Amino acid sequence: MNTTGNSNRDLREQVSFSQKYVIWLLRILLPPYVHNEEAADFLRTEIGQNDGAIEWVAVRPDGLSDESEVTEYAVHPSPIRSTIFDAGLTSRMNVGDFMA
């Protein structure tokens, strides 16, 4: 599982200047944020998308919520809303279901 603000560099996702600024601050203030970006970049550049032995995906859920059961959910290759200024909620149960 990765972080919602991490962009998919293969898709060159577009983000606003204000979101870029907040992400820059997160990189400085929260070292785990940078580690999440580096982990995704390692998988993307060193393992690649067509490795015969390793399958991977960087799951970037919005704010996490606690629910008691899996509900219907949608998966998108890129964020469909601002990950910083308009983040939605994703249940931990749905994230776990998707990853499994």
ABEGO torsion letter per residue (X at the ends): XBBAABBBAAAGBBBBAAAAAAAAAAAAABAAAAAAAAAAAAAAAAAEAABAABBBBBBBBBBBBBBABBBBBBBBABBABBAAAABBBBBAAAAAAAAX
